[in-house]
Amino acid sequence: MDLRTLVLMQSSAVLALSSFFYGWKIVRKRNYLLGLEMWIVGTSATNAIGFFATGNAVSYEIAHFFDAFSRGFGMPIIAVAGLMAITHDYRPSIRQDVVVFVASFALTFVLVGADFISGVLPYFYLAMWIWLSIYLAYFVKRLLDIGAMLEALGVAVALATSLAIAGIYDFYKIPGEETNVVLNFFTLALCTWAYFMPAIYYGYCALERVQSRSMASNNPIPYGN
């Protein structure tokens, strides 16, 4: 096994750990849309480790499917809906959560399996990530409004780097891509997405704290209780 493969496996492992850990912390907050989407990214990264280690075709197909899911629907729609719990007090029912995931999985099968859409697929992925970036810009503004400068900077960096990766993904080939140990697309993408998870989580927590204080001030505890 060469050094490049080891670096790719390590980068995949970092993404898997980041996604599962922060996804678990979000699920504990009963935000199943955002938390489960993070776990899906972690599942994709876990199977990427298997593919890089063994070249197993099944691991590749699973990683590819979940990658398509997250790029097309998971992050731009499901994760945004999850973040709207803290920006717009959007609280869907469990049944609505299930419907969103089932519909997104069904549409992902179309994305990865239908030949007629393959020509426009790169543009679709890019358009969906641009939509995600627009929402994240609003998310950054909300953080700035409450004075959470460090969290706002963290999300802004996640926005910029992930949008750059989305722009490179299907449209630009890094020189020396096949041989570069560190400066190759997959290593950069995996590390970018690994950073994305804590940046979003801590931004979410900053807004949640302000929301909790606001609710407490609007509902004072009766004297003597």
Buried (B, 14 or more C-beta within 10 A) or exposed (E): EEEBEEBBBBBBBBBBBBBBBBBEBBBEBEBBBBBBBBBBBBBBBBBBBBBBBEEBEEBBEBBBBBBBBBBBBBBBBBBBBBBBBBBEEEEBEEEEBEEBBEEBBEBBEEBBEEEEEEEEBEEEBBBBBEBBBEBBEEBBEBBBEBEBEEBBBBBBBBBEBBBBBBEBBEEEEBEEEEEBBEEBBBBBBBBBBBBBBBBBBBBBBBBBEBBEEEEEEEEEEEEEE
